[in-house]
Amino acid sequence: MDEQDDDPYVDAARWLQEAGRRSRKVQTPPREVEVAPQNGREKKSVLLVGTKVILSGILALSYLQYYFLDVMVQINALPAIIVFVSDAAGTRALI
């Protein structure tokens, strides 16, 4: 055997070449698709789905509005905290 045969990359390349040669395309039979009769139900189902999506969105927005109002009321109900800081050095800081 040659020195090049010990290289794993060469072995992998040969294996890939051989696998590529051996592969063959399998013919699959064409799929049969049934066509549903057009009787107007599809349009109604699309409208029903659209209505459900819009109503779900409105419901979510109304719940979020209620939730944020509740959080705002809870924040406003917190007691005020007053903190006094002494100016020991007698100097004022420029802000």
N, CA, C and O atoms as CSV, one atom per row, in Angstrom:
chain,resi,resn,atom,element,x,y,z
A,1,MET,N,N,0.828,-1.193,0.000
A,1,MET,CA,C,0.000,0.000,0.000
A,1,MET,C,C,0.866,1.248,0.000
A,1,MET,O,O,1.992,1.247,0.497
A,2,ASP,N,N,0.326,2.284,-0.555
A,2,ASP,CA,C,1.058,3.551,-0.607
A,2,ASP,C,C,0.938,4.281,0.709
A,2,ASP,O,O,0.124,3.928,1.563
A,3,GLU,N,N,1.763,5.307,0.864
A,3,GLU,CA,C,1.696,6.146,2.061
A,3,GLU,C,C,0.413,6.978,2.069
A,3,GLU,O,O,-0.076,7.355,3.134
A,4,GLN,N,N,-0.132,7.263,0.888
A,4,GLN,CA,C,-1.333,8.085,0.813
A,4,GLN,C,C,-2.567,7.331,1.288
A,4,GLN,O,O,-3.568,7.955,1.637
A,5,ASP,N,N,-2.517,6.016,1.308
A,5,ASP,CA,C,-3.662,5.235,1.739
A,5,ASP,C,C,-3.921,5.353,3.229
A,5,ASP,O,O,-5.026,5.055,3.681
A,6,ASP,N,N,-2.947,5.773,3.996
A,6,ASP,CA,C,-3.115,5.910,5.443
A,6,ASP,C,C,-3.851,7.191,5.818
A,6,ASP,O,O,-4.300,7.343,6.954
A,7,ASP,N,N,-3.971,8.096,4.881
A,7,ASP,CA,C,-4.629,9.376,5.171
A,7,ASP,C,C,-6.143,9.162,5.259
A,7,ASP,O,O,-6.742,8.658,4.309
A,8,PRO,N,N,-6.783,9.538,6.395
A,8,PRO,CA,C,-8.233,9.318,6.509
A,8,PRO,C,C,-9.042,10.164,5.534
A,8,PRO,O,O,-10.147,9.778,5.155
A,9,TYR,N,N,-8.512,11.309,5.125
A,9,TYR,CA,C,-9.239,12.170,4.204
A,9,TYR,C,C,-9.308,11.539,2.811
A,9,TYR,O,O,-10.317,11.656,2.116
A,10,VAL,N,N,-8.224,10.869,2.416
A,10,VAL,CA,C,-8.214,10.200,1.117
A,10,VAL,C,C,-9.207,9.044,1.133
A,10,VAL,O,O,-9.930,8.821,0.162
A,11,ASP,N,N,-9.236,8.300,2.262
A,11,ASP,CA,C,-10.192,7.203,2.371
A,11,ASP,C,C,-11.633,7.717,2.310
A,11,ASP,O,O,-12.483,7.122,1.649
A,12,ALA,N,N,-11.894,8.814,2.996
A,12,ALA,CA,C,-13.247,9.384,2.983
A,12,ALA,C,C,-13.621,9.858,1.585
A,12,ALA,O,O,-14.761,9.681,1.156
A,13,ALA,N,N,-12.670,10.461,0.867
A,13,ALA,CA,C,-12.948,10.938,-0.482
A,13,ALA,C,C,-13.238,9.765,-1.423
A,13,ALA,O,O,-14.139,9.843,-2.258
A,14,ARG,N,N,-12.470,8.680,-1.283
A,14,ARG,CA,C,-12.727,7.504,-2.124
A,14,ARG,C,C,-14.090,6.895,-1.811
A,14,ARG,O,O,-14.829,6.488,-2.708
A,15,TRP,N,N,-14.405,6.841,-0.521
A,15,TRP,CA,C,-15.700,6.274,-0.140
A,15,TRP,C,C,-16.847,7.109,-0.710
A,15,TRP,O,O,-17.836,6.562,-1.200
A,16,LEU,N,N,-16.711,8.438,-0.644
A,16,LEU,CA,C,-17.752,9.306,-1.183
A,16,LEU,C,C,-17.882,9.141,-2.697
A,16,LEU,O,O,-18.990,9.147,-3.233
A,17,GLN,N,N,-16.740,8.994,-3.387
A,17,GLN,CA,C,-16.801,8.787,-4.835
A,17,GLN,C,C,-17.515,7.473,-5.164
A,17,GLN,O,O,-18.339,7.409,-6.076
A,18,GLU,N,N,-17.182,6.437,-4.407
A,18,GLU,CA,C,-17.812,5.154,-4.664
A,18,GLU,C,C,-19.301,5.181,-4.339
A,18,GLU,O,O,-20.107,4.598,-5.064
A,19,ALA,N,N,-19.668,5.853,-3.255
A,19,ALA,CA,C,-21.083,5.960,-2.899
A,19,ALA,C,C,-21.833,6.767,-3.946
A,19,ALA,O,O,-22.994,6.476,-4.235
A,20,GLY,N,N,-21.190,7.770,-4.516
A,20,GLY,CA,C,-21.822,8.565,-5.565
A,20,GLY,C,C,-22.059,7.769,-6.831
A,20,GLY,O,O,-23.070,7.950,-7.509
A,21,ARG,N,N,-21.128,6.890,-7.146
A,21,ARG,CA,C,-21.289,6.054,-8.332
A,21,ARG,C,C,-22.397,5.028,-8.138
A,21,ARG,O,O,-23.121,4.697,-9.077
A,22,ARG,N,N,-22.522,4.527,-6.913
A,22,ARG,CA,C,-23.499,3.476,-6.645
A,22,ARG,C,C,-24.925,4.006,-6.521
A,22,ARG,O,O,-25.883,3.250,-6.680
A,23,SER,N,N,-25.066,5.276,-6.242
A,23,SER,CA,C,-26.418,5.793,-6.023
A,23,SER,C,C,-27.191,5.794,-7.343
A,23,SER,O,O,-26.647,6.054,-8.416
A,24,ARG,N,N,-28.441,5.500,-7.217
A,24,ARG,CA,C,-29.317,5.515,-8.388
A,24,ARG,C,C,-30.623,6.167,-7.972
A,24,ARG,O,O,-31.014,6.131,-6.806
A,25,LYS,N,N,-31.252,6.731,-8.900
A,25,LYS,CA,C,-32.512,7.401,-8.621
A,25,LYS,C,C,-33.643,6.385,-8.693
A,25,LYS,O,O,-33.767,5.640,-9.665
A,26,VAL,N,N,-34.457,6.366,-7.658
A,26,VAL,CA,C,-35.596,5.465,-7.614
A,26,VAL,C,C,-36.812,6.247,-8.092
A,26,VAL,O,O,-37.113,7.329,-7.589
A,27,GLN,N,N,-37.487,5.690,-9.053
A,27,GLN,CA,C,-38.655,6.370,-9.574
A,27,GLN,C,C,-39.849,6.075,-8.676
A,27,GLN,O,O,-40.173,4.919,-8.403
A,28,THR,N,N,-40.480,7.120,-8.235
A,28,THR,CA,C,-41.664,6.970,-7.398
A,28,THR,C,C,-42.899,7.231,-8.248
A,28,THR,O,O,-42.867,8.056,-9.161
A,29,PRO,N,N,-43.963,6.543,-7.954
A,29,PRO,CA,C,-45.179,6.788,-8.738
A,29,PRO,C,C,-45.722,8.182,-8.433
A,29,PRO,O,O,-45.563,8.676,-7.317
A,30,PRO,N,N,-46.357,8.819,-9.411
A,30,PRO,CA,C,-46.902,10.161,-9.166
A,30,PRO,C,C,-48.016,10.114,-8.128
A,30,PRO,O,O,-48.792,9.160,-8.068
A,31,ARG,N,N,-48.077,11.133,-7.336
A,31,ARG,CA,C,-49.097,11.212,-6.288
A,31,ARG,C,C,-50.446,11.589,-6.883
A,31,ARG,O,O,-50.544,12.379,-7.822
A,32,GLU,N,N,-51.464,11.002,-6.307
A,32,GLU,CA,C,-52.818,11.330,-6.738
A,32,GLU,C,C,-53.386,12.388,-5.813
A,32,GLU,O,O,-53.339,12.246,-4.591
A,33,VAL,N,N,-53.912,13.426,-6.385
A,33,VAL,CA,C,-54.463,14.531,-5.611
A,33,VAL,C,C,-55.953,14.620,-5.907
A,33,VAL,O,O,-56.377,14.683,-7.061
A,34,GLU,N,N,-56.723,14.624,-4.848
A,34,GLU,CA,C,-58.163,14.767,-5.023
A,34,GLU,C,C,-58.534,16.241,-5.013
A,34,GLU,O,O,-58.056,17.015,-4.184
A,35,VAL,N,N,-59.375,16.602,-5.930
A,35,VAL,CA,C,-59.838,17.988,-6.004
A,35,VAL,C,C,-61.227,18.046,-5.396
A,35,VAL,O,O,-62.149,17.366,-5.847
A,36,ALA,N,N,-61.361,18.871,-4.363
A,36,ALA,CA,C,-62.657,19.017,-3.711
A,36,ALA,C,C,-63.548,19.915,-4.562
A,36,ALA,O,O,-63.058,20.860,-5.180
A,37,PRO,N,N,-64.808,19.641,-4.600
A,37,PRO,CA,C,-65.705,20.500,-5.376
A,37,PRO,C,C,-65.808,21.891,-4.758
A,37,PRO,O,O,-65.824,22.042,-3.537
A,38,GLN,N,N,-65.876,22.875,-5.597
A,38,GLN,CA,C,-65.983,24.265,-5.154
A,38,GLN,C,C,-67.448,24.579,-4.876
A,38,GLN,O,O,-68.238,24.752,-5.804
A,39,ASN,N,N,-67.804,24.650,-3.613
A,39,ASN,CA,C,-69.191,24.967,-3.305
A,39,ASN,C,C,-69.311,26.146,-2.337
A,39,ASN,O,O,-70.372,26.342,-1.746
A,40,GLY,N,N,-68.259,26.923,-2.167
A,40,GLY,CA,C,-68.334,28.116,-1.337
A,40,GLY,C,C,-67.951,27.889,0.111
A,40,GLY,O,O,-67.872,28.848,0.879
A,41,ARG,N,N,-67.712,26.660,0.502
A,41,ARG,CA,C,-67.355,26.395,1.901
A,41,ARG,C,C,-65.953,26.891,2.220
A,41,ARG,O,O,-65.685,27.305,3.348
A,42,GLU,N,N,-65.059,26.856,1.244
A,42,GLU,CA,C,-63.690,27.307,1.480
A,42,GLU,C,C,-63.672,28.787,1.850
A,42,GLU,O,O,-62.922,29.198,2.736
A,43,LYS,N,N,-64.477,29.570,1.190
A,43,LYS,CA,C,-64.512,30.998,1.475
A,43,LYS,C,C,-65.053,31.238,2.883
A,43,LYS,O,O,-64.558,32.104,3.603
A,44,LYS,N,N,-66.060,30.475,3.267
A,44,LYS,CA,C,-66.623,30.626,4.609
A,44,LYS,C,C,-65.620,30.201,5.668
A,44,LYS,O,O,-65.534,30.831,6.722
A,45,SER,N,N,-64.857,29.138,5.406
A,45,SER,CA,C,-63.883,28.690,6.400
A,45,SER,C,C,-62.749,29.703,6.545
A,45,SER,O,O,-62.241,29.911,7.647
A,46,VAL,N,N,-62.354,30.328,5.453
A,46,VAL,CA,C,-61.316,31.363,5.530
A,46,VAL,C,C,-61.820,32.558,6.328
A,46,VAL,O,O,-61.087,33.119,7.142
A,47,LEU,N,N,-63.058,32.943,6.100
A,47,LEU,CA,C,-63.632,34.053,6.854
A,47,LEU,C,C,-63.760,33.705,8.330
A,47,LEU,O,O,-63.535,34.554,9.193
A,48,LEU,N,N,-64.119,32.469,8.622
A,48,LEU,CA,C,-64.249,32.037,10.011
A,48,LEU,C,C,-62.899,32.052,10.715
A,48,LEU,O,O,-62.805,32.484,11.863
A,49,VAL,N,N,-61.860,31.584,10.041
A,49,VAL,CA,C,-60.515,31.592,10.628
A,49,VAL,C,C,-60.044,33.021,10.827
A,49,VAL,O,O,-59.468,33.337,11.868
A,50,GLY,N,N,-60.273,33.884,9.862
A,50,GLY,CA,C,-59.884,35.287,10.001
A,50,GLY,C,C,-60.604,35.963,11.154
A,50,GLY,O,O,-60.004,36.735,11.902
A,51,THR,N,N,-61.886,35.675,11.296
A,51,THR,CA,C,-62.661,36.257,12.400
A,51,THR,C,C,-62.132,35.773,13.743
A,51,THR,O,O,-62.031,36.553,14.690
A,52,LYS,N,N,-61.794,34.489,13.828
A,52,LYS,CA,C,-61.263,33.950,15.082
A,52,LYS,C,C,-59.923,34.580,15.427
A,52,LYS,O,O,-59.655,34.861,16.596
A,53,VAL,N,N,-59.085,34.804,14.434
A,53,VAL,CA,C,-57.775,35.418,14.682
A,53,VAL,C,C,-57.945,36.854,15.171
A,53,VAL,O,O,-57.281,37.273,16.120
A,54,ILE,N,N,-58.822,37.594,14.533
A,54,ILE,CA,C,-59.042,38.985,14.939
A,54,ILE,C,C,-59.626,39.053,16.343
A,54,ILE,O,O,-59.186,39.868,17.154
A,55,LEU,N,N,-60.609,38.210,16.642
A,55,LEU,CA,C,-61.195,38.215,17.987
A,55,LEU,C,C,-60.187,37.779,19.043
A,55,LEU,O,O,-60.200,38.307,20.155
A,56,SER,N,N,-59.325,36.839,18.725
A,56,SER,CA,C,-58.280,36.426,19.669
A,56,SER,C,C,-57.305,37.563,19.927
A,56,SER,O,O,-56.865,37.762,21.059
A,57,GLY,N,N,-56.969,38.306,18.887
A,57,GLY,CA,C,-56.078,39.455,19.055
A,57,GLY,C,C,-56.709,40.536,19.918
A,57,GLY,O,O,-56.046,41.112,20.782
A,58,ILE,N,N,-57.978,40.811,19.688
A,58,ILE,CA,C,-58.682,41.814,20.505
A,58,ILE,C,C,-58.758,41.363,21.955
A,58,ILE,O,O,-58.574,42.172,22.865
A,59,LEU,N,N,-59.028,40.086,22.180
A,59,LEU,CA,C,-59.074,39.549,23.536
A,59,LEU,C,C,-57.723,39.678,24.229
A,59,LEU,O,O,-57.658,40.053,25.400
A,60,ALA,N,N,-56.646,39.368,23.514
A,60,ALA,CA,C,-55.305,39.484,24.098
A,60,ALA,C,C,-54.986,40.934,24.434
A,60,ALA,O,O,-54.441,41.212,25.502
A,61,LEU,N,N,-55.313,41.854,23.546
A,61,LEU,CA,C,-55.045,43.274,23.811
A,61,LEU,C,C,-55.854,43.793,24.996
A,61,LEU,O,O,-55.342,44.577,25.796
A,62,SER,N,N,-57.107,43.366,25.117
A,62,SER,CA,C,-57.917,43.838,26.244
A,62,SER,C,C,-57.376,43.276,27.559
A,62,SER,O,O,-57.374,43.978,28.571
A,63,TYR,N,N,-56.922,42.033,27.562
A,63,TYR,CA,C,-56.340,41.474,28.781
A,63,TYR,C,C,-55.055,42.209,29.157
A,63,TYR,O,O,-54.840,42.518,30.329
A,64,LEU,N,N,-54.196,42.492,28.169
A,64,LEU,CA,C,-52.954,43.213,28.454
A,64,LEU,C,C,-53.238,44.615,28.988
A,64,LEU,O,O,-52.540,45.092,29.883
A,65,GLN,N,N,-54.253,45.271,28.445
A,65,GLN,CA,C,-54.611,46.595,28.939
A,65,GLN,C,C,-55.034,46.515,30.401
A,65,GLN,O,O,-54.618,47.347,31.208
A,66,TYR,N,N,-55.851,45.531,30.756
A,66,TYR,CA,C,-56.278,45.337,32.141
A,66,TYR,C,C,-55.074,45.030,33.029
A,66,TYR,O,O,-54.969,45.567,34.132
A,67,TYR,N,N,-54.167,44.174,32.563
A,67,TYR,CA,C,-52.996,43.791,33.344
A,67,TYR,C,C,-52.098,45.003,33.602
A,67,TYR,O,O,-51.668,45.218,34.735
A,68,PHE,N,N,-51.809,45.794,32.567
A,68,PHE,CA,C,-50.936,46.961,32.744
A,68,PHE,C,C,-51.589,48.001,33.649
A,68,PHE,O,O,-50.893,48.663,34.419
A,69,LEU,N,N,-52.902,48.158,33.573
A,69,LEU,CA,C,-53.593,49.070,34.480
A,69,LEU,C,C,-53.449,48.583,35.917
A,69,LEU,O,O,-53.223,49.389,36.820
A,70,ASP,N,N,-53.578,47.275,36.142
A,70,ASP,CA,C,-53.427,46.712,37.474
A,70,ASP,C,C,-52.010,46.939,38.007
A,70,ASP,O,O,-51.842,47.281,39.178
A,71,VAL,N,N,-51.002,46.756,37.174
A,71,VAL,CA,C,-49.615,46.994,37.595
A,71,VAL,C,C,-49.414,48.461,37.933
A,71,VAL,O,O,-48.754,48.776,38.924
A,72,MET,N,N,-49.964,49.361,37.138
A,72,MET,CA,C,-49.818,50.786,37.413
A,72,MET,C,C,-50.473,51.155,38.747
A,72,MET,O,O,-49.914,51.948,39.505
A,73,VAL,N,N,-51.636,50.599,39.040
A,73,VAL,CA,C,-52.307,50.867,40.315
A,73,VAL,C,C,-51.478,50.329,41.471
A,73,VAL,O,O,-51.378,50.981,42.510
A,74,GLN,N,N,-50.880,49.148,41.311
A,74,GLN,CA,C,-50.050,48.587,42.373
A,74,GLN,C,C,-48.808,49.440,42.614
A,74,GLN,O,O,-48.398,49.616,43.762
A,75,ILE,N,N,-48.207,49.967,41.562
A,75,ILE,CA,C,-47.028,50.828,41.723
A,75,ILE,C,C,-47.421,52.120,42.429
A,75,ILE,O,O,-46.695,52.594,43.303
A,76,ASN,N,N,-48.559,52.689,42.059
A,76,ASN,CA,C,-49.005,53.930,42.703
A,76,ASN,C,C,-49.387,53.702,44.160
A,76,ASN,O,O,-49.351,54.646,44.950
A,77,ALA,N,N,-49.747,52.492,44.539
A,77,ALA,CA,C,-50.140,52.196,45.919
A,77,ALA,C,C,-48.938,51.994,46.836
A,77,ALA,O,O,-49.099,51.927,48.055
A,78,LEU,N,N,-47.746,51.898,46.274
A,78,LEU,CA,C,-46.557,51.718,47.109
A,78,LEU,C,C,-46.336,52.965,47.957
A,78,LEU,O,O,-46.588,54.078,47.495
A,79,PRO,N,N,-45.864,52.792,49.205
A,79,PRO,CA,C,-45.613,53.962,50.046
A,79,PRO,C,C,-44.412,54.754,49.528
A,79,PRO,O,O,-43.494,54.201,48.923
A,80,ALA,N,N,-44.446,56.052,49.782
A,80,ALA,CA,C,-43.353,56.914,49.347
A,80,ALA,C,C,-42.152,56.722,50.269
A,80,ALA,O,O,-42.313,56.567,51.479
A,81,ILE,N,N,-40.986,56.731,49.713
A,81,ILE,CA,C,-39.757,56.588,50.496
A,81,ILE,C,C,-38.994,57.906,50.391
A,81,ILE,O,O,-38.671,58.373,49.299
A,82,ILE,N,N,-38.716,58.492,51.558
A,82,ILE,CA,C,-37.975,59.741,51.599
A,82,ILE,C,C,-36.617,59.449,52.209
A,82,ILE,O,O,-36.523,58.863,53.288
A,83,VAL,N,N,-35.579,59.856,51.524
A,83,VAL,CA,C,-34.218,59.592,51.972
A,83,VAL,C,C,-33.530,60.928,52.179
A,83,VAL,O,O,-33.528,61.777,51.287
A,84,PHE,N,N,-32.940,61.118,53.364
A,84,PHE,CA,C,-32.171,62.318,53.663
A,84,PHE,C,C,-30.692,61.977,53.591
A,84,PHE,O,O,-30.235,60.991,54.170
A,85,VAL,N,N,-29.958,62.806,52.874
A,85,VAL,CA,C,-28.518,62.609,52.745
A,85,VAL,C,C,-27.847,63.831,53.342
A,85,VAL,O,O,-28.155,64.965,52.977
A,86,SER,N,N,-26.910,63.584,54.278
A,86,SER,CA,C,-26.218,64.712,54.900
A,86,SER,C,C,-25.070,65.158,54.016
A,86,SER,O,O,-24.427,64.362,53.331
A,87,ASP,N,N,-24.837,66.460,54.057
A,87,ASP,CA,C,-23.753,67.050,53.311
A,87,ASP,C,C,-22.644,67.311,54.294
A,87,ASP,O,O,-22.495,68.434,54.775
A,88,ALA,N,N,-21.855,66.290,54.607
A,88,ALA,CA,C,-20.822,66.366,55.643
A,88,ALA,C,C,-19.711,67.315,55.280
A,88,ALA,O,O,-19.181,67.983,56.168
A,89,ALA,N,N,-19.339,67.407,54.060
A,89,ALA,CA,C,-18.233,68.249,53.650
A,89,ALA,C,C,-18.655,69.695,53.473
A,89,ALA,O,O,-17.797,70.573,53.389
A,90,GLY,N,N,-19.901,69.958,53.417
A,90,GLY,CA,C,-20.383,71.312,53.250
A,90,GLY,C,C,-20.231,71.841,51.838
A,90,GLY,O,O,-20.332,73.047,51.610
A,91,THR,N,N,-20.000,70.986,50.927
A,91,THR,CA,C,-19.839,71.415,49.533
A,91,THR,C,C,-21.026,70.917,48.725
A,91,THR,O,O,-21.685,69.936,49.070
A,92,ARG,N,N,-21.260,71.607,47.675
A,92,ARG,CA,C,-22.349,71.201,46.785
A,92,ARG,C,C,-21.755,70.566,45.533
A,92,ARG,O,O,-20.762,71.034,44.976
A,93,ALA,N,N,-22.378,69.522,45.129
A,93,ALA,CA,C,-21.941,68.885,43.900
A,93,ALA,C,C,-22.685,69.520,42.732
A,93,ALA,O,O,-23.886,69.782,42.792
A,94,LEU,N,N,-21.943,69.750,41.696
A,94,LEU,CA,C,-22.560,70.296,40.489
A,94,LEU,C,C,-23.179,69.157,39.697
A,94,LEU,O,O,-22.534,68.150,39.405
A,95,ILE,N,N,-24.408,69.339,39.370
A,95,ILE,CA,C,-25.100,68.284,38.618
A,95,ILE,C,C,-25.287,68.740,37.197
A,95,ILE,O,O,-25.849,68.009,36.383
